[in-house]
Each structure stands twice: as structure tokens, then as C-alpha cells.
């Protein structure tokens, strides 16, 4: 079976510490339309300088948490990926 290797533009939203490190609250990002969540996370870490919090990030795809980073995700133009670091409360 041939894999879809087309690319799409997605919207990436940054929250809390990830927003501080990325120096923006949102960005457009071009990625393969079908990829493993872990690979997407690694691309975002590299592109947006998130190395210091890389082991603690959670991703959400269109407001749904990605619980398993080994999951294959299918992205469409305009999809939203949220980068959510651990939230400290008090």
C-alpha cells in the first residue's frame, strides 16, 4: 500500500512555557499529512526551541489529546495542534 506523502499547513498553538520558548502563541507549520505523533512532536521541538521541556509535552489534535505518541495521525489543511506543557497549580 502506498503511503500518502503530501504536505499540509497546520496551525500550531502554544500554551504556557511552550509559548514562552517558541516566542509566539501560534504558528503555521507545514508537515506530511500522515505521520506518527512522536515524529510531529520531534519536529515541533526542533523548530520551536522546546528542548528544555521536550520530555513533558502533551499534544492535542483538534482539541483531542493524543494519548499515544506512537499513533499515526492524519492531518488536513487548517488542523490545529496544541502544544501543552505540564501546568503547575497552586
PDB file of N, CA, C and O in Angstrom:
ATOM      1  N   UNK A   1       0.847  -1.182   0.000  1.00  0.00           N
ATOM      2  CA  UNK A   1       0.000   0.000   0.000  1.00  0.00           C
ATOM      3  C   UNK A   1       0.892   1.245   0.000  1.00  0.00           C
ATOM      4  O   UNK A   1       1.811   1.358   0.811  1.00  0.00           O
ATOM      5  N   UNK A   2       0.622   2.146  -0.888  1.00  0.00           N
ATOM      6  CA  UNK A   2       1.434   3.351  -0.995  1.00  0.00           C
ATOM      7  C   UNK A   2       1.010   4.381   0.045  1.00  0.00           C
ATOM      8  O   UNK A   2      -0.180   4.603   0.265  1.00  0.00           O
ATOM      9  N   UNK A   3       1.987   4.999   0.674  1.00  0.00           N
ATOM     10  CA  UNK A   3       1.715   5.996   1.719  1.00  0.00           C
ATOM     11  C   UNK A   3       1.478   7.347   1.083  1.00  0.00           C
ATOM     12  O   UNK A   3       2.077   7.684   0.061  1.00  0.00           O
ATOM     13  N   UNK A   4       0.600   8.114   1.697  1.00  0.00           N
ATOM     14  CA  UNK A   4       0.351   9.484   1.267  1.00  0.00           C
ATOM     15  C   UNK A   4       1.514  10.346   1.751  1.00  0.00           C
ATOM     16  O   UNK A   4       1.764  10.449   2.952  1.00  0.00           O
ATOM     17  N   UNK A   5       2.217  10.958   0.812  1.00  0.00           N
ATOM     18  CA  UNK A   5       3.359  11.785   1.204  1.00  0.00           C
ATOM     19  C   UNK A   5       3.109  13.259   0.889  1.00  0.00           C
ATOM     20  O   UNK A   5       4.052  14.034   0.731  1.00  0.00           O
ATOM     21  N   UNK A   6       1.847  13.636   0.800  1.00  0.00           N
ATOM     22  CA  UNK A   6       1.561  15.040   0.561  1.00  0.00           C
ATOM     23  C   UNK A   6       1.776  15.836   1.847  1.00  0.00           C
ATOM     24  O   UNK A   6       1.822  15.283   2.946  1.00  0.00           O
ATOM     25  N   UNK A   7       1.903  17.132   1.678  1.00  0.00           N
ATOM     26  CA  UNK A   7       2.142  18.019   2.817  1.00  0.00           C
ATOM     27  C   UNK A   7       0.949  18.941   3.011  1.00  0.00           C
ATOM     28  O   UNK A   7       0.251  19.284   2.056  1.00  0.00           O
ATOM     29  N   UNK A   8       0.722  19.341   4.269  1.00  0.00           N
ATOM     30  CA  UNK A   8      -0.375  20.254   4.591  1.00  0.00           C
ATOM     31  C   UNK A   8       0.134  21.318   5.557  1.00  0.00           C
ATOM     32  O   UNK A   8       1.111  21.111   6.277  1.00  0.00           O
ATOM     33  N   UNK A   9      -0.547  22.454   5.555  1.00  0.00           N
ATOM     34  CA  UNK A   9      -0.270  23.508   6.532  1.00  0.00           C
ATOM     35  C   UNK A   9      -1.234  23.334   7.692  1.00  0.00           C
ATOM     36  O   UNK A   9      -2.450  23.264   7.509  1.00  0.00           O
ATOM     37  N   UNK A  10      -0.667  23.264   8.894  1.00  0.00           N
ATOM     38  CA  UNK A  10      -1.480  23.149  10.101  1.00  0.00           C
ATOM     39  C   UNK A  10      -1.215  24.365  10.982  1.00  0.00           C
ATOM     40  O   UNK A  10      -0.225  25.073  10.799  1.00  0.00           O
ATOM     41  N   UNK A  11      -2.097  24.593  11.925  1.00  0.00           N
ATOM     42  CA  UNK A  11      -1.921  25.668  12.896  1.00  0.00           C
ATOM     43  C   UNK A  11      -1.456  25.052  14.203  1.00  0.00           C
ATOM     44  O   UNK A  11      -2.074  24.121  14.720  1.00  0.00           O
ATOM     45  N   UNK A  12      -0.369  25.576  14.728  1.00  0.00           N
ATOM     46  CA  UNK A  12       0.173  25.082  15.990  1.00  0.00           C
ATOM     47  C   UNK A  12      -0.066  26.144  17.055  1.00  0.00           C
ATOM     48  O   UNK A  12       0.302  27.307  16.886  1.00  0.00           O
ATOM     49  N   UNK A  13      -0.684  25.729  18.147  1.00  0.00           N
ATOM     50  CA  UNK A  13      -0.979  26.627  19.261  1.00  0.00           C
ATOM     51  C   UNK A  13      -0.062  26.279  20.424  1.00  0.00           C
ATOM     52  O   UNK A  13       0.095  25.108  20.769  1.00  0.00           O
ATOM     53  N   UNK A  14       0.539  27.291  21.022  1.00  0.00           N
ATOM     54  CA  UNK A  14       1.468  27.082  22.131  1.00  0.00           C
ATOM     55  C   UNK A  14       0.867  27.640  23.412  1.00  0.00           C
ATOM     56  O   UNK A  14       0.282  28.723  23.414  1.00  0.00           O
ATOM     57  N   UNK A  15       1.015  26.896  24.495  1.00  0.00           N
ATOM     58  CA  UNK A  15       0.464  27.306  25.779  1.00  0.00           C
ATOM     59  C   UNK A  15       1.558  27.341  26.842  1.00  0.00           C
ATOM     60  O   UNK A  15       2.525  26.582  26.781  1.00  0.00           O
ATOM     61  N   UNK A  16       1.390  28.234  27.818  1.00  0.00           N
ATOM     62  CA  UNK A  16       2.258  28.324  28.997  1.00  0.00           C
ATOM     63  C   UNK A  16       3.729  28.387  28.599  1.00  0.00           C
ATOM     64  O   UNK A  16       4.110  29.228  27.785  1.00  0.00           O
ATOM     65  N   UNK A  17       4.559  27.514  29.159  1.00  0.00           N
ATOM     66  CA  UNK A  17       6.008  27.547  28.927  1.00  0.00           C
ATOM     67  C   UNK A  17       6.349  27.341  27.448  1.00  0.00           C
ATOM     68  O   UNK A  17       7.327  27.910  26.963  1.00  0.00           O
ATOM     69  N   UNK A  18       5.568  26.545  26.727  1.00  0.00           N
ATOM     70  CA  UNK A  18       5.874  26.347  25.305  1.00  0.00           C
ATOM     71  C   UNK A  18       5.698  27.650  24.526  1.00  0.00           C
ATOM     72  O   UNK A  18       6.436  27.902  23.573  1.00  0.00           O
ATOM     73  N   UNK A  19       4.741  28.470  24.915  1.00  0.00           N
ATOM     74  CA  UNK A  19       4.540  29.773  24.267  1.00  0.00           C
ATOM     75  C   UNK A  19       5.745  30.674  24.531  1.00  0.00           C
ATOM     76  O   UNK A  19       6.208  31.384  23.638  1.00  0.00           O
ATOM     77  N   UNK A  20       6.240  30.638  25.751  1.00  0.00           N
ATOM     78  CA  UNK A  20       7.404  31.448  26.117  1.00  0.00           C
ATOM     79  C   UNK A  20       8.632  31.038  25.298  1.00  0.00           C
ATOM     80  O   UNK A  20       9.354  31.892  24.783  1.00  0.00           O
ATOM     81  N   UNK A  21       8.863  29.739  25.183  1.00  0.00           N
ATOM     82  CA  UNK A  21      10.034  29.247  24.448  1.00  0.00           C
ATOM     83  C   UNK A  21       9.912  29.463  22.946  1.00  0.00           C
ATOM     84  O   UNK A  21      10.893  29.802  22.286  1.00  0.00           O
ATOM     85  N   UNK A  22       8.725  29.272  22.408  1.00  0.00           N
ATOM     86  CA  UNK A  22       8.510  29.440  20.963  1.00  0.00           C
ATOM     87  C   UNK A  22       8.437  30.914  20.574  1.00  0.00           C
ATOM     88  O   UNK A  22       8.545  31.259  19.397  1.00  0.00           O
ATOM     89  N   UNK A  23       8.253  31.777  21.569  1.00  0.00           N
ATOM     90  CA  UNK A  23       8.130  33.220  21.365  1.00  0.00           C
ATOM     91  C   UNK A  23       6.929  33.592  20.487  1.00  0.00           C
ATOM     92  O   UNK A  23       6.945  34.599  19.779  1.00  0.00           O
ATOM     93  N   UNK A  24       5.895  32.757  20.552  1.00  0.00           N
ATOM     94  CA  UNK A  24       4.655  33.025  19.839  1.00  0.00           C
ATOM     95  C   UNK A  24       3.551  32.168  20.441  1.00  0.00           C
ATOM     96  O   UNK A  24       3.825  31.137  21.056  1.00  0.00           O
ATOM     97  N   UNK A  25       2.313  32.589  20.268  1.00  0.00           N
ATOM     98  CA  UNK A  25       1.201  31.778  20.766  1.00  0.00           C
ATOM     99  C   UNK A  25       0.644  30.856  19.680  1.00  0.00           C
ATOM    100  O   UNK A  25      -0.067  29.894  19.970  1.00  0.00           O
ATOM    101  N   UNK A  26       0.984  31.170  18.410  1.00  0.00           N
ATOM    102  CA  UNK A  26       0.522  30.298  17.323  1.00  0.00           C
ATOM    103  C   UNK A  26       1.434  30.457  16.126  1.00  0.00           C
ATOM    104  O   UNK A  26       2.065  31.497  15.937  1.00  0.00           O
ATOM    105  N   UNK A  27       1.494  29.409  15.322  1.00  0.00           N
ATOM    106  CA  UNK A  27       2.327  29.436  14.123  1.00  0.00           C
ATOM    107  C   UNK A  27       1.725  28.501  13.086  1.00  0.00           C
ATOM    108  O   UNK A  27       1.042  27.535  13.426  1.00  0.00           O
ATOM    109  N   UNK A  28       1.985  28.796  11.823  1.00  0.00           N
ATOM    110  CA  UNK A  28       1.609  27.869  10.764  1.00  0.00           C
ATOM    111  C   UNK A  28       2.823  26.991  10.517  1.00  0.00           C
ATOM    112  O   UNK A  28       3.959  27.466  10.529  1.00  0.00           O
ATOM    113  N   UNK A  29       2.578  25.712  10.294  1.00  0.00           N
ATOM    114  CA  UNK A  29       3.666  24.746  10.165  1.00  0.00           C
ATOM    115  C   UNK A  29       3.298  23.773   9.067  1.00  0.00           C
ATOM    116  O   UNK A  29       2.156  23.318   9.005  1.00  0.00           O
ATOM    117  N   UNK A  30       4.244  23.441   8.195  1.00  0.00           N
ATOM    118  CA  UNK A  30       3.995  22.513   7.098  1.00  0.00           C
ATOM    119  C   UNK A  30       4.580  21.149   7.445  1.00  0.00           C
ATOM    120  O   UNK A  30       5.761  21.029   7.770  1.00  0.00           O
ATOM    121  N   UNK A  31       3.734  20.125   7.369  1.00  0.00           N
ATOM    122  CA  UNK A  31       4.155  18.762   7.707  1.00  0.00           C
ATOM    123  C   UNK A  31       3.519  17.776   6.738  1.00  0.00           C
ATOM    124  O   UNK A  31       2.608  18.119   5.984  1.00  0.00           O
ATOM    125  N   UNK A  32       4.024  16.533   6.775  1.00  0.00           N
ATOM    126  CA  UNK A  32       3.373  15.467   5.995  1.00  0.00           C
ATOM    127  C   UNK A  32       1.964  15.283   6.517  1.00  0.00           C
ATOM    128  O   UNK A  32       1.711  15.436   7.712  1.00  0.00           O
ATOM    129  N   UNK A  33       1.054  14.957   5.630  1.00  0.00           N
ATOM    130  CA  UNK A  33      -0.344  14.827   6.041  1.00  0.00           C
ATOM    131  C   UNK A  33      -0.599  13.577   6.872  1.00  0.00           C
ATOM    132  O   UNK A  33      -1.577  13.520   7.618  1.00  0.00           O
ATOM    133  N   UNK A  34       0.269  12.575   6.753  1.00  0.00           N
ATOM    134  CA  UNK A  34       0.152  11.364   7.571  1.00  0.00           C
ATOM    135  C   UNK A  34       1.501  11.126   8.226  1.00  0.00           C
ATOM    136  O   UNK A  34       2.511  10.958   7.543  1.00  0.00           O
ATOM    137  N   UNK A  35       1.514  11.112   9.549  1.00  0.00           N
ATOM    138  CA  UNK A  35       2.757  10.866  10.265  1.00  0.00           C
ATOM    139  C   UNK A  35       2.476  10.357  11.665  1.00  0.00           C
ATOM    140  O   UNK A  35       1.350  10.425  12.158  1.00  0.00           O
ATOM    141  N   UNK A  36       3.519   9.849  12.292  1.00  0.00           N
ATOM    142  CA  UNK A  36       3.417   9.362  13.667  1.00  0.00           C
ATOM    143  C   UNK A  36       3.484  10.567  14.602  1.00  0.00           C
ATOM    144  O   UNK A  36       4.289  11.474  14.392  1.00  0.00           O
ATOM    145  N   UNK A  37       2.645  10.577  15.624  1.00  0.00           N
ATOM    146  CA  UNK A  37       2.566  11.722  16.543  1.00  0.00           C
ATOM    147  C   UNK A  37       3.932  12.074  17.126  1.00  0.00           C
ATOM    148  O   UNK A  37       4.261  13.253  17.258  1.00  0.00           O
ATOM    149  N   UNK A  38       4.725  11.072  17.475  1.00  0.00           N
ATOM    150  CA  UNK A  38       6.056  11.312  18.044  1.00  0.00           C
ATOM    151  C   UNK A  38       6.940  12.087  17.061  1.00  0.00           C
ATOM    152  O   UNK A  38       7.703  12.962  17.471  1.00  0.00           O
ATOM    153  N   UNK A  39       6.841  11.769  15.774  1.00  0.00           N
ATOM    154  CA  UNK A  39       7.635  12.469  14.761  1.00  0.00           C
ATOM    155  C   UNK A  39       7.202  13.930  14.649  1.00  0.00           C
ATOM    156  O   UNK A  39       8.034  14.824  14.494  1.00  0.00           O
ATOM    157  N   UNK A  40       5.907  14.157  14.729  1.00  0.00           N
ATOM    158  CA  UNK A  40       5.405  15.533  14.718  1.00  0.00           C
ATOM    159  C   UNK A  40       5.929  16.290  15.932  1.00  0.00           C
ATOM    160  O   UNK A  40       6.403  17.419  15.807  1.00  0.00           O
ATOM    161  N   UNK A  41       5.845  15.677  17.094  1.00  0.00           N
ATOM    162  CA  UNK A  41       6.338  16.309  18.312  1.00  0.00           C
ATOM    163  C   UNK A  41       7.818  16.668  18.172  1.00  0.00           C
ATOM    164  O   UNK A  41       8.226  17.772  18.533  1.00  0.00           O
ATOM    165  N   UNK A  42       8.616  15.743  17.651  1.00  0.00           N
ATOM    166  CA  UNK A  42      10.051  15.998  17.487  1.00  0.00           C
ATOM    167  C   UNK A  42      10.312  17.155  16.526  1.00  0.00           C
ATOM    168  O   UNK A  42      11.213  17.962  16.756  1.00  0.00           O
ATOM    169  N   UNK A  43       9.535  17.239  15.459  1.00  0.00           N
ATOM    170  CA  UNK A  43       9.683  18.354  14.518  1.00  0.00           C
ATOM    171  C   UNK A  43       9.354  19.681  15.202  1.00  0.00           C
ATOM    172  O   UNK A  43      10.043  20.681  15.000  1.00  0.00           O
ATOM    173  N   UNK A  44       8.305  19.679  16.004  1.00  0.00           N
ATOM    174  CA  UNK A  44       7.913  20.905  16.710  1.00  0.00           C
ATOM    175  C   UNK A  44       8.970  21.307  17.743  1.00  0.00           C
ATOM    176  O   UNK A  44       9.281  22.489  17.890  1.00  0.00           O
ATOM    177  N   UNK A  45       9.518  20.322  18.455  1.00  0.00           N
ATOM    178  CA  UNK A  45      10.567  20.595  19.444  1.00  0.00           C
ATOM    179  C   UNK A  45      11.767  21.244  18.763  1.00  0.00           C
ATOM    180  O   UNK A  45      12.310  22.233  19.255  1.00  0.00           O
ATOM    181  N   UNK A  46      12.175  20.682  17.628  1.00  0.00           N
ATOM    182  CA  UNK A  46      13.337  21.214  16.908  1.00  0.00           C
ATOM    183  C   UNK A  46      13.071  22.605  16.339  1.00  0.00           C
ATOM    184  O   UNK A  46      13.901  23.505  16.468  1.00  0.00           O
ATOM    185  N   UNK A  47      11.931  22.773  15.721  1.00  0.00           N
ATOM    186  CA  UNK A  47      11.630  24.027  15.033  1.00  0.00           C
ATOM    187  C   UNK A  47      11.370  25.190  15.991  1.00  0.00           C
ATOM    188  O   UNK A  47      11.709  26.335  15.690  1.00  0.00           O
ATOM    189  N   UNK A  48      10.768  24.893  17.143  1.00  0.00           N
ATOM    190  CA  UNK A  48      10.325  25.966  18.035  1.00  0.00           C
ATOM    191  C   UNK A  48      11.091  26.016  19.362  1.00  0.00           C
ATOM    192  O   UNK A  48      10.613  26.599  20.335  1.00  0.00           O
ATOM    193  N   UNK A  49      12.273  25.408  19.398  1.00  0.00           N
ATOM    194  CA  UNK A  49      13.167  25.548  20.550  1.00  0.00           C
ATOM    195  C   UNK A  49      12.531  25.069  21.864  1.00  0.00           C
ATOM    196  O   UNK A  49      12.593  25.760  22.881  1.00  0.00           O
ATOM    197  N   UNK A  50      11.924  23.883  21.827  1.00  0.00           N
ATOM    198  CA  UNK A  50      11.226  23.356  23.003  1.00  0.00           C
ATOM    199  C   UNK A  50      12.025  22.263  23.720  1.00  0.00           C
ATOM    200  O   UNK A  50      11.460  21.487  24.490  1.00  0.00           O
ATOM    201  N   UNK A  51      13.320  22.202  23.470  1.00  0.00           N
ATOM    202  CA  UNK A  51      14.148  21.120  24.038  1.00  0.00           C
ATOM    203  C   UNK A  51      14.093  21.041  25.554  1.00  0.00           C
ATOM    204  O   UNK A  51      14.092  19.943  26.111  1.00  0.00           O
ATOM    205  N   UNK A  52      14.046  22.176  26.231  1.00  0.00           N
ATOM    206  CA  UNK A  52      14.108  22.145  27.699  1.00  0.00           C
ATOM    207  C   UNK A  52      12.864  21.530  28.336  1.00  0.00           C
ATOM    208  O   UNK A  52      12.905  21.120  29.495  1.00  0.00           O
ATOM    209  N   UNK A  53      11.763  21.462  27.593  1.00  0.00           N
ATOM    210  CA  UNK A  53      10.543  20.850  28.140  1.00  0.00           C
ATOM    211  C   UNK A  53      10.078  19.654  27.305  1.00  0.00           C
ATOM    212  O   UNK A  53       8.942  19.198  27.437  1.00  0.00           O
ATOM    213  N   UNK A  54      10.967  19.154  26.447  1.00  0.00           N
ATOM    214  CA  UNK A  54      10.578  18.129  25.466  1.00  0.00           C
ATOM    215  C   UNK A  54      10.039  16.848  26.087  1.00  0.00           C
ATOM    216  O   UNK A  54       9.210  16.178  25.471  1.00  0.00           O
ATOM    217  N   UNK A  55      10.482  16.485  27.289  1.00  0.00           N
ATOM    218  CA  UNK A  55      10.022  15.234  27.903  1.00  0.00           C
ATOM    219  C   UNK A  55       8.672  15.370  28.593  1.00  0.00           C
ATOM    220  O   UNK A  55       8.124  14.380  29.077  1.00  0.00           O
ATOM    221  N   UNK A  56       8.136  16.569  28.645  1.00  0.00           N
ATOM    222  CA  UNK A  56       6.904  16.791  29.398  1.00  0.00           C
ATOM    223  C   UNK A  56       5.761  17.351  28.559  1.00  0.00           C
ATOM    224  O   UNK A  56       4.761  17.814  29.109  1.00  0.00           O
ATOM    225  N   UNK A  57       5.894  17.316  27.261  1.00  0.00           N
ATOM    226  CA  UNK A  57       4.866  17.933  26.418  1.00  0.00           C
ATOM    227  C   UNK A  57       3.738  16.970  26.075  1.00  0.00           C
ATOM    228  O   UNK A  57       3.945  15.768  25.908  1.00  0.00           O
ATOM    229  N   UNK A  58       2.557  17.527  25.976  1.00  0.00           N
ATOM    230  CA  UNK A  58       1.373  16.804  25.519  1.00  0.00           C
ATOM    231  C   UNK A  58       0.918  17.484  24.234  1.00  0.00           C
ATOM    232  O   UNK A  58       0.965  18.709  24.121  1.00  0.00           O
ATOM    233  N   UNK A  59       0.479  16.685  23.273  1.00  0.00           N
ATOM    234  CA  UNK A  59      -0.088  17.240  22.041  1.00  0.00           C
ATOM    235  C   UNK A  59      -1.584  16.989  22.006  1.00  0.00           C
ATOM    236  O   UNK A  59      -2.072  15.981  22.515  1.00  0.00           O
ATOM    237  N   UNK A  60      -2.296  17.911  21.404  1.00  0.00           N
ATOM    238  CA  UNK A  60      -3.719  17.708  21.135  1.00  0.00           C
ATOM    239  C   UNK A  60      -3.947  18.019  19.667  1.00  0.00           C
ATOM    240  O   UNK A  60      -3.409  18.987  19.131  1.00  0.00           O
ATOM    241  N   UNK A  61      -4.751  17.186  19.027  1.00  0.00           N
ATOM    242  CA  UNK A  61      -5.099  17.362  17.611  1.00  0.00           C
ATOM    243  C   UNK A  61      -6.571  17.743  17.544  1.00  0.00           C
ATOM    244  O   UNK A  61      -7.445  16.947  17.887  1.00  0.00           O
ATOM    245  N   UNK A  62      -6.837  18.961  17.102  1.00  0.00           N
ATOM    246  CA  UNK A  62      -8.212  19.469  17.044  1.00  0.00           C
ATOM    247  C   UNK A  62      -8.942  19.268  18.376  1.00  0.00           C
ATOM    248  O   UNK A  62     -10.068  18.771  18.416  1.00  0.00           O
ATOM    249  N   UNK A  63      -8.284  19.661  19.448  1.00  0.00           N
ATOM    250  CA  UNK A  63      -8.806  19.646  20.820  1.00  0.00           C
ATOM    251  C   UNK A  63      -8.953  18.254  21.430  1.00  0.00           C
ATOM    252  O   UNK A  63      -9.579  18.103  22.480  1.00  0.00           O
ATOM    253  N   UNK A  64      -8.380  17.232  20.780  1.00  0.00           N
ATOM    254  CA  UNK A  64      -8.386  15.877  21.346  1.00  0.00           C
ATOM    255  C   UNK A  64      -6.958  15.499  21.705  1.00  0.00           C
ATOM    256  O   UNK A  64      -6.073  15.499  20.850  1.00  0.00           O
ATOM    257  N   UNK A  65      -6.738  15.174  22.981  1.00  0.00           N
ATOM    258  CA  UNK A  65      -5.396  14.788  23.409  1.00  0.00           C
ATOM    259  C   UNK A  65      -4.920  13.567  22.640  1.00  0.00           C
ATOM    260  O   UNK A  65      -5.686  12.637  22.389  1.00  0.00           O
ATOM    261  N   UNK A  66      -3.647  13.581  22.270  1.00  0.00           N
ATOM    262  CA  UNK A  66      -3.016  12.413  21.657  1.00  0.00           C
ATOM    263  C   UNK A  66      -2.354  11.648  22.794  1.00  0.00           C
ATOM    264  O   UNK A  66      -1.300  12.042  23.293  1.00  0.00           O
ATOM    265  N   UNK A  67      -2.983  10.553  23.196  1.00  0.00           N
ATOM    266  CA  UNK A  67      -2.529   9.831  24.377  1.00  0.00           C
ATOM    267  C   UNK A  67      -1.361   8.904  24.093  1.00  0.00           C
ATOM    268  O   UNK A  67      -0.578   8.601  24.994  1.00  0.00           O
ATOM    269  N   UNK A  68      -1.233   8.452  22.854  1.00  0.00           N
ATOM    270  CA  UNK A  68      -0.159   7.531  22.485  1.00  0.00           C
ATOM    271  C   UNK A  68       0.643   8.165  21.351  1.00  0.00           C
ATOM    272  O   UNK A  68       0.139   8.326  20.239  1.00  0.00           O
ATOM    273  N   UNK A  69       1.889   8.523  21.638  1.00  0.00           N
ATOM    274  CA  UNK A  69       2.714   9.192  20.630  1.00  0.00           C
ATOM    275  C   UNK A  69       3.142   8.275  19.498  1.00  0.00           C
ATOM    276  O   UNK A  69       3.740   8.737  18.526  1.00  0.00           O
ATOM    277  N   UNK A  70       2.848   6.983  19.604  1.00  0.00           N
ATOM    278  CA  UNK A  70       3.136   6.058  18.504  1.00  0.00           C
ATOM    279  C   UNK A  70       1.963   5.946  17.539  1.00  0.00           C
ATOM    280  O   UNK A  70       2.010   5.168  16.586  1.00  0.00           O
ATOM    281  N   UNK A  71       0.919   6.717  17.785  1.00  0.00           N
ATOM    282  CA  UNK A  71      -0.266   6.708  16.932  1.00  0.00           C
ATOM    283  C   UNK A  71       0.003   7.458  15.640  1.00  0.00           C
ATOM    284  O   UNK A  71       0.641   8.510  15.634  1.00  0.00           O
ATOM    285  N   UNK A  72      -0.494   6.899  14.549  1.00  0.00           N
ATOM    286  CA  UNK A  72      -0.422   7.605  13.272  1.00  0.00           C
ATOM    287  C   UNK A  72      -1.565   8.613  13.222  1.00  0.00           C
ATOM    288  O   UNK A  72      -2.710   8.283  13.530  1.00  0.00           O
ATOM    289  N   UNK A  73      -1.247   9.829  12.837  1.00  0.00           N
ATOM    290  CA  UNK A  73      -2.295  10.838  12.732  1.00  0.00           C
ATOM    291  C   UNK A  73      -2.409  11.318  11.293  1.00  0.00           C
ATOM    292  O   UNK A  73      -1.420  11.413  10.566  1.00  0.00           O
ATOM    293  N   UNK A  74      -3.623  11.614  10.910  1.00  0.00           N
ATOM    294  CA  UNK A  74      -3.923  12.124   9.577  1.00  0.00           C
ATOM    295  C   UNK A  74      -4.296  13.588   9.717  1.00  0.00           C
ATOM    296  O   UNK A  74      -5.283  13.935  10.365  1.00  0.00           O
ATOM    297  N   UNK A  75      -3.495  14.436   9.102  1.00  0.00           N
ATOM    298  CA  UNK A  75      -3.702  15.874   9.220  1.00  0.00           C
ATOM    299  C   UNK A  75      -4.289  16.433   7.930  1.00  0.00           C
ATOM    300  O   UNK A  75      -3.961  15.993   6.828  1.00  0.00           O
ATOM    301  N   UNK A  76      -5.153  17.402   8.101  1.00  0.00           N
ATOM    302  CA  UNK A  76      -5.733  18.100   6.962  1.00  0.00           C
ATOM    303  C   UNK A  76      -5.413  19.578   7.087  1.00  0.00           C
ATOM    304  O   UNK A  76      -5.162  20.084   8.181  1.00  0.00           O
ATOM    305  N   UNK A  77      -5.425  20.252   5.964  1.00  0.00           N
ATOM    306  CA  UNK A  77      -5.124  21.681   5.961  1.00  0.00           C
ATOM    307  C   UNK A  77      -5.981  22.404   7.002  1.00  0.00           C
ATOM    308  O   UNK A  77      -7.196  22.217   7.059  1.00  0.00           O
ATOM    309  N   UNK A  78      -5.332  23.227   7.820  1.00  0.00           N
ATOM    310  CA  UNK A  78      -6.044  24.013   8.824  1.00  0.00           C
ATOM    311  C   UNK A  78      -6.260  23.320  10.146  1.00  0.00           C
ATOM    312  O   UNK A  78      -6.782  23.931  11.078  1.00  0.00           O
ATOM    313  N   UNK A  79      -5.867  22.036  10.261  1.00  0.00           N
ATOM    314  CA  UNK A  79      -5.986  21.353  11.556  1.00  0.00           C
ATOM    315  C   UNK A  79      -5.179  22.097  12.605  1.00  0.00           C
ATOM    316  O   UNK A  79      -4.208  22.788  12.295  1.00  0.00           O
ATOM    317  N   UNK A  80      -5.601  21.942  13.850  1.00  0.00           N
ATOM    318  CA  UNK A  80      -4.891  22.566  14.960  1.00  0.00           C
ATOM    319  C   UNK A  80      -4.181  21.523  15.799  1.00  0.00           C
ATOM    320  O   UNK A  80      -4.751  20.499  16.174  1.00  0.00           O
ATOM    321  N   UNK A  81      -2.920  21.812  16.083  1.00  0.00           N
ATOM    322  CA  UNK A  81      -2.153  21.013  17.027  1.00  0.00           C
ATOM    323  C   UNK A  81      -1.803  21.919  18.194  1.00  0.00           C
ATOM    324  O   UNK A  81      -1.186  22.967  18.006  1.00  0.00           O
ATOM    325  N   UNK A  82      -2.189  21.527  19.382  1.00  0.00           N
ATOM    326  CA  UNK A  82      -1.862  22.295  20.576  1.00  0.00           C
ATOM    327  C   UNK A  82      -0.660  21.653  21.259  1.00  0.00           C
ATOM    328  O   UNK A  82      -0.604  20.434  21.420  1.00  0.00           O
ATOM    329  N   UNK A  83       0.293  22.479  21.655  1.00  0.00           N
ATOM    330  CA  UNK A  83       1.476  22.027  22.388  1.00  0.00           C
ATOM    331  C   UNK A  83       1.276  22.469  23.837  1.00  0.00           C
ATOM    332  O   UNK A  83       1.282  23.659  24.151  1.00  0.00           O
ATOM    333  N   UNK A  84       1.100  21.477  24.709  1.00  0.00           N
ATOM    334  CA  UNK A  84       0.716  21.767  26.086  1.00  0.00           C
ATOM    335  C   UNK A  84       1.768  21.213  27.047  1.00  0.00           C
ATOM    336  O   UNK A  84       1.931  19.999  27.168  1.00  0.00           O
ATOM    337  N   UNK A  85       2.474  22.109  27.724  1.00  0.00           N
ATOM    338  CA  UNK A  85       3.423  21.647  28.740  1.00  0.00           C
ATOM    339  C   UNK A  85       2.669  21.329  30.033  1.00  0.00           C
ATOM    340  O   UNK A  85       1.483  21.636  30.152  1.00  0.00           O
ATOM    341  N   UNK A  86       3.347  20.722  30.988  1.00  0.00           N
ATOM    342  CA  UNK A  86       2.677  20.475  32.266  1.00  0.00           C
ATOM    343  C   UNK A  86       2.268  21.806  32.887  1.00  0.00           C
ATOM    344  O   UNK A  86       3.012  22.786  32.839  1.00  0.00           O
ATOM    345  N   UNK A  87       1.109  21.823  33.453  1.00  0.00           N
ATOM    346  CA  UNK A  87       0.594  23.032  34.090  1.00  0.00           C
ATOM    347  C   UNK A  87       0.796  22.891  35.595  1.00  0.00           C
ATOM    348  O   UNK A  87       0.321  21.930  36.199  1.00  0.00           O
ATOM    349  N   UNK A  88       1.489  23.832  36.195  1.00  0.00           N
ATOM    350  CA  UNK A  88       1.651  23.767  37.641  1.00  0.00           C
ATOM    351  C   UNK A  88       0.535  24.554  38.291  1.00  0.00           C
ATOM    352  O   UNK A  88       0.191  25.654  37.859  1.00  0.00           O
ATOM    353  N   UNK A  89      -0.013  23.984  39.315  1.00  0.00           N
ATOM    354  CA  UNK A  89      -1.119  24.648  40.007  1.00  0.00           C
ATOM    355  C   UNK A  89      -0.723  24.990  41.431  1.00  0.00           C
ATOM    356  O   UNK A  89       0.349  24.620  41.909  1.00  0.00           O
ATOM    357  N   UNK A  90      -1.604  25.693  42.083  1.00  0.00           N
ATOM    358  CA  UNK A  90      -1.284  26.033  43.457  1.00  0.00           C
ATOM    359  C   UNK A  90      -2.521  26.461  44.198  1.00  0.00           C
ATOM    360  O   UNK A  90      -2.449  26.790  45.382  1.00  0.00           O
TER     361      UNK A  90
END
